[in-house]
Amino acid sequence: MSGPAYPRVASFKTAAAFRTHLRALGLALDLDEGIETGARSPLAQPFQVGDVRVGNRFCILPMEGWDGTSEGAPSDLTRRRWRHFGLSGAKLIWGGEAVAVRQDGRANPNQLLLTPANVRAIADLRERLVSVHRERFGSNADGDLYVGLQLTHSGRYARPGPSHAAAPLAAYAHPILDRRFPAGVRVLTDEELDRLIEDFAAAAMLASDAGFAFVDVKQCHGYLGHELLSARDRPGRYGGSLENRTRFLRSIVDAVRSVAPRMSIAVRLSVFDTVPFRKDPDGLGEPEPVPADYHAAFGLLGGHMQRALDEAREVIALLERLGVRWISVTAGSPYYNPHVQRPALFPPSDGYLPPEDPLIGVARQIDATARLKADFPSMVFVGCAYSYLQEWLPQVAQRAVRVGMTDFVGLGRMVLAYPDLPADLLAGRPLQRKRICRTFSDCTTGPRLGLVSGCYPLDDFYKSHPHAVRLKKMKEGS
């Protein structure tokens, strides 16, 4: 596939040149001229809310692992990744991993699964992370380290069996997405959702036993919790009105507090969405045709961000009333509009070429976070989409925190390639350019092809992994 030749971020050698390109795209996104280091850096400032103190403004975002055991326990590869989280220097670990609350909710047959049989091994992940953090940053370094676990059910995108076959459990009949599942989609009943709430609560109790400080109730990326937020056409107690569409989320919060009262709760939320995209004849992403009254989305972006965020504001206001203060902002879904959710120059094997300069997608998500932070100053926000900024990540992130556009800067795929970027930046060391994520998307392509998670282009460990050869052959044959 070959599409529009968007300039590579690495081609901009000065802040002025990069800013000129941003303005040519019509973006208000801005950056600081230089990088502050040490205690003066906005990114090094501790953050305190209530009794929680977080030592700096970097956050490791939860990623979906494909390298656990078939029973849902961590493998050596999973432990290696969590060790890197501890070495990163980031003080907020937002889940580290998307962990399913029951078998039929696993997005792949090697995703972690939080059960009584696996809880000790998952607790060990956290303990190893804390231990290496102390070893690198000092014996008391974990005093301002805040580590949680993301709880999820993959819903429509569940693939729990060894065959990797789709086994979708949907929130409602979707007018576009259902066509992508030739074998059909089953919609969960109200009674099944009631039982699933109990499963989330049971998993939260296990997470508490494992020593995690908080759980993230996942409401993003097209998975079940997110899809329920747009279930306007679903009958019954979980569809129709916003009160009904948030019932699942509200009930999980109440249930978690009932069984694990000391456990804090956070939410990762796709705050806006678009119609599903597809690949056009040239491989470029294009929106699926939808009727004028299309409403199968939560926070549909029709060109005006302020209006698109109205639904997210209602949900965040609800969470604020419930005493849930920690929000990780994201958007859309990697399954039906990946350029919105995860801006990249190179698509995964099952994706499409970006229909816009990926910097537009970066700016869109940073802007959404800034608007919500302005509207809810007492809430704690983690921003995302920073990895595509590459060499300019420090200057953009520093400015965003300095002027109050976000409280934390979230890093996902960047820490697969360059886990200690936060530590290098905060210590004033030059960035290691050869380790900076270039959004080649192999960390997505590999798992989508049934291979283990990892950065095959830049991590020497994965370069020499047996799956690297298989990945290369699969890509050449695609």
N, C-alpha and C positions, 0 to 999 in steps of 0.2 A: 504494500500500500504506500502511496505517496500523496501527500496532501499539501495544504498551504505551508509555505516556508516561513514559519514564525521564527524570529531571531532567538537564539539560545541565550539564556540568562548570562552564561559565562562570557558572552561576547561584549558585555558592557563593562568597560574597564574603569570607569569613574562613576561616582554618585551622580554627577551632572548628566552623564550620558544615559544612565538608567532612568533618571527622573524625566529626561526629555522623551524617552520612549513611553513612559507611563502617561505623560501628558498627551502624546500623540494618540494614545488609545482612548483618551478622554477619561482617564482614571484620576481620582483624587488621592490615591494611595501615595504616601510620602515616606521618607526615610531620613534618619540623621546622617550628617556628613561623616562623623567619626564614631568609633566604638569606645565607650567608656569601660574601664576595667576596675577590678577590685571593688572595695566597698562603695565607691561612688556610682557604680553602674546601676541604672534603674532595674536591670535584670537580676542584680544581686540583692535587692532589697527584700528583707523578710516580710511575710504577710501574716497578719493575725486576724482571726475572726473567732470570737468566743474564746474557748480554751485551746483552739487549734492554732499552732504556729508552724508556718511553712517557710523554710530557710531561704528560698529564692523564687524566681518567677518562671522557672522552666517546669513543664509538665510532660511526662511520658504518657501518651495516649494509648488506650487499649487497642490491641490488634488481634485479629483472629488467627490463632495458631493452627497449623496443619501437621503438627509433629508430635502430638501426644500418642498414647497407646490406644488400642481399640477399645479399651475399657474406660478411657477418658483420663488417665493419669499422665503426669508429665514424663517426658523422655529426657535423655541427656541433652538433646537439642533444645528442648524447652528450658531446661535449667541453665544452659549457656546463655540463652536470650535474657532471662531474668537476671543473671549475673551481670550482664552488660547494663541492664537498667540501673542496678546498684552502683556501677562504676561511672555512670553518665554524669553525675553531679546534679541532676535534677532532683528537686526536693518534693515534688508532687508526682506520685505514681498513680495515675487514674486507671486503676484496674489492671494495667499491664497486659491483660489478656481478656478476651471475651470467653466467658465460661458458661456453658449451658446448664440449665437447672434440671433438665431431665433428658433422657435419651432421644426422644423424638424431636427435640429442639436443637440438636447439633447441626451446624452448618456443613460439617464434613465428618467423616468417620474417625478422624484423629483430633477433633476439637476436645479441649478439656471439658470434663463433666464433673460437677460438684456433687459428690455422693458421700455417705459415711465411709465407704470403702476407699475413696480417693482423698479424703480431707487431710489426712496426715501428709501425703505427698504434696498437696497443694500448699499446706502450711509451710512445708520445707522450702518451697519456692520463695515465699516471703522472708523466711529466716535467712536463706542464702543471700538474698538481695540486701537485707539489712547488714549482714556480716561483712560483705565485700564493701559496702558503703563505709562502714567503720574503718576497715583496713585501709581504704584509700584516703578518706577525708578526716579521720581522727576517731578516737574511742567514744566520743560523745556526739558524733555526727548525726546519729539517728534521732537525736532529741528534737530536731525540726524537720524530720522526714515523715511524710503523710502518705500512707500506702493503702489503697483500696482494691476492690475486685469488682469487675463488671459481670453482672448476671444477665443472661439473655435466653430468649427462645427465638429461633430463627424463622419460625412461622412459614411463610411462603417459600423461603429459601433453605428449608431444612433438607439435608442430604446425610442422614445419620448412618446409613447402612454401608457395609463393606463394598458394595457395588458402585458407590457414589451416585446412585440414582436419586433423582429428585423425589421427595416425599412431602409435597407442600401441604401445610396446614394454615389456611388463610383466615384473615379477619372478615372478609366479605368477597363477593364475586366482583372482580375488577374488570372493567370493560376493555382494557388494553392488555394488561399483564397476564390474564388468564390464558390468552392465546399462546403464550410462550411455554405452556405446559401441556403438551399433546395428550398426556395420559390423564389429564384432568386435575382439578384442585378441590380439595375438601375444605369446607368452611367449618371452623370450630363452633360448637354450640355454646350457649351461655353457661351450661352446666360444666362443660369442659374448661371454659375460662375460669370458672369458680375454683375448680380443682387446681388449675395452673397457678393461681394466686397462692394457694397453699404451698405449691412446690417452690415458688420464689421465696416465700417466708422460710421454709425449711432450709433452702440453700443459704439464705442470709444468716440463719442461726449457725450453720456450719462455718461460714466465713468468719463469723464472730469467734467461734471456737478456735479457728485457725490463726487468729491474731490480727486480722485485717481491721483497719480503723473505720472503713466505710464500705458500703456497696453502692454500685451504680446500677440503677434500674434502667436498662437500655431502652431508649425511645427514638431510635434513629435508623437510617440506612435501609428502610424497607422491611425490616424485621417486624415481628409480630406487634410489639408495643407501639412502634411507629405507625404501622398500618392501621391499627385500631383508632388512632387519632384522626384518621380520614374516613372512618366507617359511617359516612352519612346515610348510606343506603342499606345499612344493616338493620334488620328489625331486632326488637328485644332490648334488654337492659344495657347492652354494650354498643349500641349504634344510634344514629340519628342526631340528637342534640349534643352539644359540647359536654354537657354534664354526663351523658351516657358514654361518650367517646373517651372521656378521661376516667371513667369508673375503674377500669383495669389498673391504671397507674395509681389512682387514689387508694384503691383497695390493697395494692401491694405495699404502699407506704404504711398504711394502718396495720397490715398483717406483720410486716417486718418489725415495727415498733412493739407489737404485742409480744412477739417471741424473742426479740433481741433488743431490748430497750436501750442498751448502751451503744448500739451500732448506729453510726451516722449514715445518712442516705444522700446520694447525689444522683443526678440525671444527665445523661448525654442525649441531647435533643437535636434532631434535624429541624432547624428553625424555619426553613423554607424548602420548597420543592419545585420541580418543573414537571411537565408532561414527560412520559418515557421517550427516550431517544432510540434510534435504530441506525444501522449502517446503510448509507445510500450506495448506489452502484459503483461509486468511486472510492468507497471505504470511509467516507466522511460521515460524521454523526449528523443526523437530522431528526427533528421532532416527529414523533408519530402523529398522524392526523387524528384529531379528537374533535368531538362536537363542541359547539360554542358554549354549551352549559356544562362542560367537563368540570367535575369537582371531586374526582377521586385522588386528591392530593391534600396534604396538610401544609397550608401556607403557600398556595400556588403563586409562583412568581410570574406575573404578567407584564413585567417591565418596570414596576414601581416597587422598590424594596420596602418602603415605609408601609404600604398596604399589605404586602406579602407577609410581613412580620406580625400582623394583627393577631393571628391565631396563636403564634408563639407567645406573644405578650399575655394572652389570656391564660395559657398554660403556666407560664412563669409566675404570673400573679397568683394562680392557684397554689403552686408549689411554695411560694413565699408564705402564703397563709398557713400552709401545712408545716412550715418550719424547715423546708428543704431549701438550702441556700446555695448549694454548689451546682453550677450548670456548665457542662462542656458543650460548646456550640459546634455544630456541624450542619451539613445540608444534604438533601437528596439521598441518593443510593448508589453504591458501586455497581449495582445490577442493571439499572435502567437509565441512569444519567451520570456515569462516572466522571465526565469532565466537569460536572457541577460539584460533585462530592470530593474528588481527588484530582485537581488539575495536574496534567502531565503532558509532556511533549510527545511521548511514545506510548501508544495504547497497549494494554495486555492483549494476549492472543485472541480473546473473545470480544474485544472491544472495537472501537471505531476511532478514526483520526479526529483530533480535537476540532470542533467547528468554530473555535475562537482562540485567540492567543490565550494560553493558560493563565497568564497574568490577570486576565479579566476575571477568571474564576477565583483566583487568590484574593483580589481586591473585593470581590463581591462578599466573600465570607468574612473578611476582616471588617468590612463596612457593617455587615449585619451584627457582628459582635459588638461593635462600637455603639450602634444604635440601641441595642438592648442594654448595654451597660449604662448608657445615659438615662434610660427609662427606669432602670432598677439598680440604683447606686449601692444599695445595701446587699445585693446578691453578689456572689462570687462567680466570675466568668473565666473560662478557659477558651482561648481562641485557637483556630486551627487553619490549615491550608498554607502554613509557612514553609514547608519543605521545598516547594517548587522555587522559592526565592533563592535557594542555593547560596552563592557568595554574599548575597545582599540580605540574607535572613537576619544577621545580627543587627544591621542598621534599621531595618523595618520593624523588627520585634522590639528593639530598644525604644524607638519612638512610640510605638503603640502602647507600651507599658508606661512610658514617661508622661504621655498626655492623657492617660486614663481611658484608652480605647478598649483595653482588656486588663484583667488582673494577672493572667498567666498566658504564656506562649506554649501551645501544645505541639509536640513533635511525635510523629508516628514513624513512617517509613524511613525518615532521616536517621533514626537511631538503629535501624537495621544495618545501614551502611557505615554510620559514623556515630557510634553510641556515646562517645565522650566529647561530642561537640560542646555541650553546655560547660563541662569542666574546662576545656581548652579556652573557651570564650571568656569565662569568668576569671580565669587565671591570667588573662592577657597574652596567651600563647597564640601564634598565628594559626589560622584554620588550615587543616590538612586537606588541600584541594583535591587530592586524589581519592579522598574518602567521602567527598560530598555527594549526596544522592543526586543523580541526574534524571530521576523519574523514568528509568528504562522500563519499569513496570514488571520486571521479572519476578519481583516479590509477590505479584498477583498471578502472573502467567503460570509460574511453577505450581502453586497450589491448585489453580483451576485445572491443571493437567494431572493432578493427583500426586504431585511431588511435595517435598517438605518446604516449610517456610524458610526464607532467608534471602539475603542480598547476593545473588549469584555473580553480578558483574564486578562488585567492589570488595566484598569480604573474602579474604584469601581462603578462609575455612571452607566457604561454599564454592569458591572457584574450583577447589580440588575434590568436592563431594561427588560421589558417583551420580547423583541426580543432575549435576551440571552437564554432563555428557548427554544424558537423556533429554534434558531441557533443550539443548542446542539442536539435537536431531528432530525433536518435536516441532520446534520453531521453524526449522528449515523445511519441514514437510507441510507446514500449515499454509 
